[in-house]
């Protein structure tokens, strides 16, 4: 579940292994590129953390972030 904190949307994901985590990140990358809205993320082995905010709006959460979060959820 996405949480809004510190002017960012945040969600943590856990997968069975690195390969599945990386496959998920690849899918997210394709969606983010299509939307021209790119996440800040961290990946360590089977865990992916994603932080979303809109830089053009002063690094706050906007509708663009909510749309990308919903698209990311659709990849699961």
Secondary structure, 3 states (H helix, E strand, C coil): CCEEECCEEEEEEECCCHHHHHHHHHHHHHHHHHHCCCCEEEEECCEEEEEECEHHHCCECCHHHHHHHHHHHCCC
